[in-house]
Amino acid sequence: MQHGVIDYTLYLADSALILGQRNGDWCGHGPIIEQDIAITNITLDLIGQARSFYQYAASLIGGNATEDSLAYLRGDGRASCRERV
């Protein structure tokens, strides 16, 4: 049961992080300032969601697992994200 919760939490975190990074590519390129600010705020919300999910997963895993190690140091092909499927 615990592995299922960890896997699903990492899936949600990976999806939010990658979508936030992709949205970040559009920051500063909007045709109207209000739209640009809105997409930037959505991007920040997604990154914040990802951080919360990674922190929760790290607390479930324990040991030396940290938010950063789960987000960036898991190795190739270990990220699970709906945008990659």
Buried (B, 14 or more C-beta within 10 A) or exposed (E): EEEEEBEEBBBBBBBBBBBBEEBBEBEEEBEEEEEBEEBBEBBBEBBEBBBBBBBBBBEBBEEEBBBEBBBEEBEEEEBBBEEEE
